[in-house]
Amino acid sequence: MIKEKGVHLAIKVAKKTNRKLIIAGTLNDKKYYKAKIKPHLSKKIRYIGPVGGDRKRRMLANAHCVLVNLG
């Protein structure tokens, strides 16, 4: 997770639309996480860390929307 991937923007949209957001992936920028992500975590907005295998497949299959940044 780095600023350029725009996770903070996904959080903003989730809050504005009152949607649940699960953020998964490797935490690369701890300063960004502490400043822009962690203060917004709640029951509806969660960071779960890296996922793979069956858990990742289940999450993707049950998601309403998937945001992937390839940059």
VENMOLIN-V753554 format. One record per helix or strand of 2 or more residues. SS is the DSSP state (H for helix, E for strand). FROM is the first residue (numbers start at 1). TO is the last residue. If there is no record, write none. Layout:
ss=SS from=FROM to=TO
ss=SS from=FROM to=TO
This chain:
ss=H from=3 to=5
ss=H from=7 to=17
ss=E from=21 to=24
ss=H from=30 to=40
ss=E from=45 to=49
ss=H from=53 to=62
